[in-house]
Amino acid sequence: MENVIAVIDIGKTNKKILLFNEDFVVVYRNATRFDEIVDEDGYPCDDIISIENWIQNEIKKIQAEGNYLIKAINFSTHGASLIYLDKNGNRITPLYNYLKSLNLDEYHEFYEVYGGQEAFSRKTASPAYGMLNTGLQILKLQKEKPELWSQVTAILHYPQYLSYLFTKKITADFTSVGAHTATWDFDTMQYHQWVSDYKLNLPIPQNGKAAVITNFNGQEIAIGTGLHDSSASIIPLLESESENEFILLSTGTWIIAMNPFSKETLTQHQLKNNCLCFMTPQKQQIKSSMQFLGKIHEVYITALSDFFKEDMDAHLSLTLNTTLCQELIKTDSRVFLAEGIDSDFEAHPYLLTNYSSYEAAYYQIVFEISKKVIQGIHLISDENSTIKDVFISGGFNKNLIFIHFLKLLKTDIEIHISDCKNESALGAAMMMKAYLGDLPSQ
């Protein structure tokens, strides 16, 4: 049997299990999707019970087939998601959706106690994003559902909960607590004072290479603590480009520009323009610009398809029209996106009436997205930065129109298309490298 590391990679849409061999090549992959259910308020959320069952059944199936020997398991999930456990270690609530509404006005007094919203957000490197700040999710549960909060004895981020399913250990990791949670103080690099004041008793984050040796289905396996997917996606590049500074564009539903080499403290200006900080598994700051641009692209692909009676994937068949790219940059008009931070993620088909062709409308949308991405790169670059290399991972790294716009808008960068696949899962696998051989005794 071939020794492998299994990674459970949970996105908002696709749920995957991948097996990496000793050369970190994927030798097995299975993916699925689950229909959303609703929480007690009727709001859509992930079907966590089905996900739990699928994960454990997949591992058991691989063990039973006998082709691979799983030496370690690690986890990569989307952020901004918490699980609450009771005194018996049982899950109390659904996996609440981070797109659910949270009225920030109701937390004005909380922010004021800790210096006001601007100062607090800068210190925690967490723009006031509502439910995207998991710390605010905790306060929301306390405030709105005291009958549930009274049962809570442990709080886990999503990756650590999946690890908990195997180990029954309460853990935390730097990538999760550092991802716009509003619980981490980036000035002192420890939990913010409010976490202690509110007696949350959050677990101390562990180095991303930590694991717990666990017997699962009769086999000793090293179980990692899990990682936030965006932070995990930069790990392969940090290893392969160890002698070179770079910026990574992680593209998908979110387009996140990440600069792990910034030495400057996050400023109020950056914070007000969708910038924040993530952390590496070893507690290193990653200055980042996070924009929901992939979602905007997604909703307009549907609108374009309906309006022009084209296939949903028609944009994939467009050839690169460099003349049209130049014309749009020269005109520099704004049609679909906001002037500042985007807050509207719905398509507006009436805007398409300005265009006689699918191509013209699509190019305008991608131009505006590209312009925002370049603005994000500028924002996370230090004043005297000489970083030239920009790597693109994820779905947009195949979009030649997007790439060409980036080159035209910022001529002093060299764009590299990451040949790495499944970056988040690979990053999670790399953290478990030490466990591919004989497992250490407990």
SVG drawing of the C-alpha trace seen along z (x, -y; Angstrom):
<svg xmlns="http://www.w3.org/2000/svg" viewBox="-37 -57 54 61">
<polyline fill="none" stroke="black" stroke-width="0.4" points="0.0,0.0 1.1,-3.5 1.5,-5.9 -0.7,-9.0 -1.9,-12.1 -5.7,-12.7 -7.0,-16.2 -10.6,-17.1 -11.0,-20.3 -14.4,-22.0 -15.4,-25.0 -18.8,-26.7 -19.8,-24.8 -17.5,-21.8 -16.5,-19.3 -13.4,-17.3 -11.2,-14.6 -7.7,-14.3 -4.9,-11.8 -1.4,-13.1 1.5,-10.6 5.1,-11.1 5.8,-13.4 2.7,-15.4 1.0,-14.3 -2.7,-13.7 -3.3,-10.0 -7.0,-10.0 -9.7,-12.6 -13.4,-12.5 -15.8,-15.5 -19.4,-16.1 -21.9,-18.8 -24.7,-19.0 -27.9,-20.9 -28.2,-23.6 -30.6,-23.3 -31.9,-26.1 -31.1,-27.1 -33.7,-27.8 -34.3,-31.2 -35.0,-29.8 -31.7,-31.1 -29.7,-28.8 -26.7,-27.0 -24.5,-24.0 -25.8,-20.6 -23.2,-19.9 -24.6,-16.4 -24.3,-15.2 -20.8,-16.7 -19.7,-15.0 -21.1,-11.6 -19.5,-12.0 -16.1,-12.7 -16.0,-9.8 -17.5,-7.4 -15.0,-8.5 -12.0,-7.7 -13.5,-4.3 -14.1,-3.5 -10.4,-4.3 -9.3,-2.2 -11.5,0.7 -10.4,0.7 -6.8,1.2 -5.0,-0.7 -3.6,-3.4 -2.4,-3.6 -3.6,-6.9 -0.8,-8.2 -2.2,-11.6 -5.4,-13.6 -5.7,-17.4 -8.4,-19.8 -8.9,-23.0 -12.2,-24.9 -13.6,-28.3 -13.4,-30.7 -15.9,-32.7 -17.7,-29.6 -17.9,-28.4 -19.2,-25.3 -20.4,-25.4 -20.1,-22.4 -21.9,-21.6 -20.4,-20.0 -20.7,-16.5 -18.8,-17.6 -21.9,-17.6 -22.6,-20.2 -25.3,-22.7 -26.1,-24.9 -26.2,-24.6 -23.2,-25.8 -24.4,-29.4 -23.9,-31.0 -21.4,-33.9 -23.7,-35.7 -26.5,-35.9 -27.3,-39.5 -25.8,-41.1 -26.7,-44.7 -23.4,-46.3 -25.3,-49.2 -26.3,-46.9 -22.7,-46.4 -21.7,-50.1 -21.2,-49.9 -19.0,-46.9 -16.7,-48.7 -16.7,-51.8 -15.4,-49.9 -12.4,-48.8 -11.5,-52.2 -14.2,-52.5 -14.9,-50.6 -12.0,-52.0 -9.3,-51.5 -10.7,-48.0 -10.8,-46.9 -7.3,-48.1 -5.9,-46.4 -7.6,-43.1 -7.0,-43.5 -10.7,-42.8 -12.8,-45.2 -16.3,-45.4 -17.8,-42.7 -20.6,-41.5 -20.9,-37.7 -17.6,-37.4 -16.1,-38.4 -16.5,-35.2 -16.1,-37.2 -19.2,-39.1 -21.0,-35.8 -20.2,-34.8 -21.6,-38.0 -24.7,-37.6 -25.4,-34.1 -24.9,-35.5 -27.3,-38.4 -30.0,-36.7 -30.0,-33.1 -29.1,-33.1 -30.8,-29.7 -28.2,-28.2 -25.3,-30.3 -25.9,-28.9 -25.0,-25.5 -21.7,-26.4 -18.5,-25.1 -16.2,-25.1 -16.0,-27.1 -14.2,-25.8 -13.5,-27.2 -14.7,-25.0 -11.3,-23.3 -10.7,-22.5 -14.2,-21.0 -13.6,-18.6 -10.3,-17.6 -12.3,-17.2 -14.6,-14.7 -11.6,-12.3 -9.6,-13.4 -12.2,-14.8 -9.5,-17.5 -10.3,-21.2 -7.8,-23.0 -7.2,-26.3 -4.7,-27.3 -3.2,-30.7 -4.7,-30.7 -8.2,-30.4 -8.0,-32.9 -6.1,-35.3 -8.7,-35.4 -10.8,-38.5 -12.2,-37.0 -12.0,-40.2 -10.6,-38.1 -6.8,-38.4 -4.7,-41.4 -2.2,-41.9 -0.3,-44.5 0.5,-42.0 0.0,-38.9 -2.3,-37.2 -6.0,-37.1 -7.5,-40.5 -8.4,-41.7 -12.1,-41.3 -11.8,-37.5 -10.6,-37.4 -13.1,-40.0 -16.0,-38.0 -14.5,-34.7 -14.7,-33.0 -11.9,-30.5 -10.8,-30.1 -8.1,-27.5 -4.5,-28.7 -3.6,-28.4 -1.1,-25.7 1.6,-25.6 0.1,-24.3 2.4,-21.2 0.9,-19.9 -1.1,-16.7 -2.7,-14.3 -2.1,-10.5 -5.6,-8.9 -7.0,-5.5 -9.6,-5.7 -11.3,-2.5 -8.5,-0.4 -5.6,-2.4 -3.2,-4.9 -3.4,-8.2 -1.9,-11.6 -4.8,-14.1 -3.9,-17.7 -5.7,-20.7 -6.8,-22.1 -6.3,-25.4 -8.3,-28.3 -8.3,-27.7 -7.1,-31.1 -4.1,-31.0 -3.4,-27.4 -3.2,-28.3 -0.1,-30.4 1.9,-27.6 3.1,-25.8 4.4,-29.1 6.1,-30.1 8.0,-26.8 8.8,-26.9 9.6,-30.6 11.6,-30.7 14.2,-33.0 11.8,-35.3 9.2,-37.8 5.8,-37.7 2.1,-38.5 -0.4,-35.8 -3.8,-36.4 -6.1,-33.6 -9.1,-33.7 -12.5,-32.2 -15.7,-33.5 -13.4,-35.9 -10.4,-37.4 -7.8,-37.8 -4.4,-39.5 -1.9,-38.3 1.4,-39.8 3.3,-37.8 6.3,-40.1 4.7,-43.4 6.6,-44.9 4.2,-47.8 1.4,-47.9 -2.1,-47.8 -3.4,-51.4 -6.9,-52.9 -6.9,-53.7 -6.1,-50.1 -8.7,-48.9 -11.4,-51.1 -10.6,-49.7 -11.1,-46.0 -7.6,-45.2 -6.9,-43.0 -4.4,-40.5 -4.3,-36.8 -1.7,-34.6 0.5,-31.7 0.4,-28.5 3.6,-29.7 2.0,-33.0 3.4,-35.3 1.3,-38.2 -0.1,-38.2 -1.3,-41.6 -4.3,-41.0 -7.0,-42.7 -10.2,-40.6 -12.9,-41.5 -16.1,-39.5 -15.4,-40.0 -15.7,-36.4 -19.3,-36.5 -19.9,-39.5 -18.4,-37.7 -20.6,-34.7 -23.9,-36.6 -23.2,-38.5 -22.3,-35.3 -25.8,-34.1 -27.3,-37.5 -25.3,-37.6 -26.4,-34.1 -30.1,-35.0 -29.9,-38.4 -27.9,-37.4 -29.4,-33.8 -25.9,-32.3 -24.6,-29.2 -23.6,-29.7 -20.0,-29.0 -19.9,-31.3 -17.2,-33.4 -14.8,-30.5 -15.0,-30.5 -14.2,-34.2 -10.9,-34.8 -8.6,-37.5 -9.4,-40.8 -6.4,-43.0 -7.9,-46.0 -11.0,-46.0 -9.0,-45.7 -7.0,-48.9 -10.2,-50.7 -11.8,-50.0 -8.8,-51.1 -8.6,-54.3 -12.3,-55.0 -12.1,-54.0 -15.8,-53.9 -17.6,-52.3 -20.9,-50.5 -21.3,-47.4 -19.2,-47.9 -19.3,-50.6 -16.9,-53.4 -15.6,-52.3 -16.2,-49.1 -18.8,-46.9 -21.8,-46.0 -24.2,-44.9 -23.7,-41.4 -26.7,-41.0 -26.8,-41.3 -28.7,-44.2 -29.7,-43.0 -31.0,-46.5 -27.3,-47.6 -26.8,-45.1 -29.1,-47.0 -26.2,-49.3 -24.4,-46.6 -25.1,-45.0 -22.9,-41.9 -22.1,-39.4 -18.4,-40.1 -18.5,-43.8 -20.5,-43.5 -18.3,-40.7 -15.1,-42.6 -16.5,-45.6 -17.3,-43.5 -13.8,-41.9 -12.1,-45.3 -13.9,-46.6 -13.0,-43.5 -9.3,-43.8 -9.1,-47.4 -10.3,-46.6 -7.8,-43.8 -4.9,-46.2 -6.1,-48.7 -6.0,-45.9 -2.4,-45.0 -1.4,-48.6 -3.0,-48.8 -1.1,-45.8 2.2,-46.8 4.6,-48.6 5.7,-52.2 9.1,-51.2 8.1,-47.7 10.0,-46.2 7.9,-43.1 7.4,-42.3 6.1,-38.7 2.4,-38.1 1.1,-34.5 -2.5,-33.7 -4.2,-30.6 -7.7,-29.5 -10.4,-29.8 -9.3,-33.2 -5.8,-31.9 -7.2,-30.5 -9.0,-33.7 -6.8,-35.3 -8.9,-38.5 -8.5,-39.1 -4.8,-38.4 -4.3,-40.7 -6.1,-43.5 -3.9,-43.1 -0.8,-43.4 -2.1,-46.5 -3.2,-48.2 0.1,-47.5 3.0,-47.2 5.7,-46.8 4.6,-43.3 5.4,-39.9 2.4,-37.6 2.9,-33.9 0.1,-31.3 0.5,-29.0 0.8,-25.4 -0.1,-24.2 -3.6,-22.5 -5.7,-22.3 -3.5,-24.9 -5.4,-24.9 -5.4,-21.1 -1.8,-20.9 -0.9,-23.5 -2.8,-21.4 -1.0,-18.2 2.4,-19.8 1.9,-20.6 1.6,-16.8 4.9,-15.9 6.5,-14.7 3.9,-12.0 4.3,-10.2 6.8,-7.7 6.6,-5.9 4.3,-7.8 5.9,-9.0 4.8,-7.2 2.4,-9.0"/>
</svg>
